[in-house]
């Protein structure tokens, strides 16, 4: 099993942040399925102010590139991503088109 931590910001608007949270109380079933079939076993998203942190546990064969290809071919995932982008904003140092960015682990106990 592998573990990844990613981060992304939400737009700094309390109403939009609340709406984002509501969407995540009832994630579309097709999105849950796309997550599972990609090899993601567990996913959690945490929020502090407008900063998000996603922790993923995956099967050993999981690939971000393969997940990206699968997502590009899935119209429902594309619709979800477009909806979420209304609430999200790229980190200041992100490259064009980058959303969730992989964090580097600097300590483990």
ZIQUI-V39936 format. One record per backbone hydrogen bond with DSSP energy under -1.0 kcal/mol. NH is the residue of the N-H (numbers start at 1). CO is the residue of the C=O. If there is no record, write none. Layout:
# ZIQUI-V39936
nh-><NH	NH>
co-><CO	CO>
This chain:
# ZIQUI-V39936
nh-><2	4	6	7	8	9	10	11	13	17	18	19	20	21	22	23	24	25	32	33	34	35	36	37	39	40	41	42	44	46	48	51	52	53	54	55	56	57	58	59	62	67	68	69	70	71	72	73	74	78	79	80	81	82	83	84	85	86	87	88	89	94	98	101	103>
co-><58	56	54	101	52	89	50	87	11	13	14	15	16	17	18	19	20	22	28	29	30	31	32	33	36	35	57	57	55	53	51	48	8	46	6	44	4	42	2	39	59	63	64	65	66	67	68	69	71	74	75	76	77	78	79	80	81	83	84	84	9	91	95	7	5>
